[in-house]
Amino acid sequence: MTRTPLLTSDSAACCWIPLFALRCETARRPELAALPVALVGSDDTRRVWQVSPLARHAGVKPGMTVSQAIGLCPALKLCEPDPVHYDAQFSRLLAALGQVSPVIEPAELGRAYVGTDGLEGLYGAPEKIVEAIQLRIVDCGLRIGNTGVESAIRNPQSAIRVGWGQGKFVTWVAATRARPGEAVIVQPGDEGTFLAAQPLAVLPLDPDTYRRLRQLGVRTLGALAALPEEAVVSQFGRAGRRLWRLAAGRIAEPVVGRVAPEPIVAALTFFSPVGERELLVHAIDKLIDRALGDPRRSGWRVQVVRVRAELEHAASWLAEATLKEPSADRERIAAPLKTQLERSPPAGAVERLVVEFTAFAAGTTELQLFARDAQAAARAGRRRALRTAAQEIKLRLKRSLLYHVIEVQPWSRLPERRYALIDYEP
């Protein structure tokens, strides 16, 4: 595992799929396309998270309690969240965009930026670059359904909107103004004219700042940019300066390519579905220990960790944490995951639990020194030999038959709860 320099790009394309999670549900369940649908939140199952246009027309809004939503729309179809599926679909989208440009920056679920510097030599004008992006998304087989009456099967990519311009903010605003399946291109030099007519809501505003600007009669970005910059700063501080410069088109934040190292994964399959929180906490600790023991982690500290669970009835649960201080200590890595587990536990019994380390930071000089000692080299050699033997077994038998028994719940009266089998990965 080595350091990789970050790639940046000033010109960019923003690919945006509104209601991404809900559209993933309607894509795999086309019968929902003609119904008022709401997706409940993964962190608070008592409230609705994303709402289809038909449900919104009936008065249902995101953030409402489930009882309020059903009271307004008795025919509302509620869907349990499946964050692992949504993440897999978004990863497929990022992989497709990565075939057009090496500079990809995911912003949120359903929205990503593509750096386009230097692509003119391959594709030509911005219109041709956008066309290449759209074609690559279609070719990747991504299934994104529609939440209205339009059939998801007939045109699965019709929800994708693209904006092109200089800097992430301009491209994001352009994507929000694009029609489904189309693109809006802002030519260099036209940023100020384009932004002037846009509503104030496109800025990253907190509710109090938005209310104060509305009280001052500011409705558009042009109206905000027409105010003296120092007057805005005196009212709203440093954040006000950034908002003013965004509105005036003075800031063009470049796209910063992500570094995606091969994750370190540890998985555990339970004999019978498990719902006890204490057992899940114990299993997370065991899986983190196992992942920390991977030789590829030697000399590196963990920066981003995630845990995903496959639940009964084809549901899932996902939690991710970015550590403020990268660490190789199990307790520090597990602490934010346990907090999320306590705050928003899985909605059902867990059949399979997976821990992944997805981002790393270089360790101290001492850590890297010890990682290269003779004992570490010997351990790495033994693991290579075991890995070769495991691959030969898998090639001969067409499947992996090697498992590792770990102690999970030794105090249980049920024998099948005391131990668990996990795939043996040398």
VEXLO-232960 format. One record per residue (C-alpha): y, z, x. Coordinates in steps of 0.25 Angstrom, whole numbers, plus 5000, padded with zeros to 4 digits. Last residue first. Layout:
<atoms>
YZX;...
</atoms>
This chain:
<atoms>
493550194980;493650174965;492550244957;492850224943;493050354936;492050444929;492450574923;491850714923;491850844915;492150774901;490750704900;490150844902;490850904890;491051044891;492351014899;492751104911;492450994922;493550904915;493750784925;492850794937;492750654943;491550554944;491750424951;491250294947;490550174953;489950074944;490949964946;490549834939;489949694942;488749764949;488849694962;490349674963;490549814958;489649874969;490249794980;491649834976;491249984976;490649964990;491949904995;492750014989;491850114995;492050055009;493550045007;493550195003;492850235015;493850155024;495050225017;494450355019;494250325034;495750275035;496250405028;495450495037;495950415049;497450435046;498250335039;498650405026;499050525034;500150445040;500550395027;500650525021;501450585033;502450465033;502750495018;502150415007;502650275002;502850264988;501850214977;501850154964;500650124954;499850244955;498850234943;498050344935;497050294925;496450374913;495350314904;494850364890;496050444886;496050514872;497250474864;498750474863;498950494878;499850614881;501350604881;502050724887;500850784893;500350654899;501750624903;501850754911;500450734917;500850604922;502150664928;501350764935;500250684940;500950624953;501550754957;500150824955;499350724963;500250724975;500450584982;501950584977;503050484975;504350574971;504950534958;503550494953;503450374943;502550414931;501750334922;500950374909;500150274901;499250304889;498250204882;497650164869;496350084867;495850174856;495550284866;496550294878;496650224891;497550314900;498650274910;499250354921;500350314930;500850344943;502150294951;502550344964;501250384971;501350414986;500850324997;500150355011;498750345005;498850284991;497950164994;496850264998;496750314984;496650464984;497950474976;497250394964;496150494964;497050614963;497850544953;496550514945;496150664945;497550714941;497550614929;496150664925;496650814925;497850774917;496950694907;495950814906;497150914903;497650814892;496350814885;496150674878;494950614885;494150504881;492650514885;492050484898;493450464904;493850354913;494750384925;495650294933;496350294946;497250184950;498150154963;499150044959;499249914967;500649914971;501749854962;503049854968;504149814958;505149704960;506649754959;507449664950;508849664954;509949744947;511149654943;512349744941;513749684938;513349624925;514449684917;513549764908;512649814920;513949854928;514449934916;513150004914;513050034929;514450094929;514150174917;512950234923;513850284935;514750364925;514750334910;516250344906;516950334920;515950224924;516350144911;517850164915;517550124929;516849994924;518049954916;517549904902;517249754900;515849774905;515549874893;516049774883;515249664890;513949744889;514149754874;514549854864;515549944870;516450004859;516650144867;515750204857;514650104860;514850144875;514650294871;513350264863;512750184874;513050294884;512450404876;511150314873;510850284887;511150144891;510350044899;511249924895;510649824885;511249914873;512649874876;512449734870;512549604878;513749514877;514249544891;512949534897;512849384897;514249364901;514149464913;512749404918;513249264918;513349244933;511849224935;511249164923;510749254912;509449194907;508849244893;507349214890;506449184879;505149244873;505849334864;507349304864;508149354876;509249454875;508449564880;507949484892;509449454895;509749594895;508649624905;508949504914;510449554915;509949704918;508949664928;509849574937;510249434937;509749354925;508449324917;508049374904;506649364898;506049404884;504549414881;504149434867;503649294864;502549304875;501449324865;501749204857;500649174846;499849294848;500949394847;501249334833;502749344828;502749454817;503449554826;502949634838;502649514847;501449524856;501449524872;500149474877;500349444892;499449324896;500049304910;500449164906;501449204896;502149294906;502149184917;502749084907;503949184904;504149204919;504149064922;505149034911;506049134916;506049074930;506248934924;507448984916;508049054929;508048914936;506948874945;505448924946;505048944960;506348924968;507149004957;506149114958;506949174970;507549294963;506849304949;506449454949;505749484936;506149604928;505149674918;505149724904;503949754894;503749894899;504949934907;505649874919;504649804927;505249744940;504549614945;504949544958;503749454962;504149344953;503449254943;502049304945;502549444944;503049414930;501549404926;501149534933;502349604926;501849554912;500449594915;500949734919;501649744906;500349714899;499649824907;500749924904;500649894889;499149914889;499350044896;500450084887;499550074874;500450144864;499850174850;500350074839;500950114826;500950004815;502150034805;501850004790;502450124786;503750084792;504950184791;504050304789;503050254800;504150244810;504650384806;503250444808;503050374821;504350434827;505450344830;505750304844;505650154842;506250114829;505550094815;506450044804;505649934797;506249824806;505849904818;504349904813;504449754812;505149734825;504049814832;504249954837;504050014851;503950164854;503650244841;503650394841;502550504840;501750434851;502750484861;502450444876;501650314872;502650284860;502150224847;502150074846;502750024833;502249904824;502749844811;501649734809;501549584811;501249594826;500249704825;499149614821;499349554836;498649684842;498649654857;500049584857;500549684847;500249794856;500849724868;502149694860;502249844857;502249874872;503249774875;504249804865;505249704871;504649614882;505649594893;505549504905;506849514914;507149404924;507849434937;508849384947;509149494957;507749504963;507149624971;505849644978;505449774983;504749794996;503249834996;502849955003;501349955007;500050005000;
</atoms>
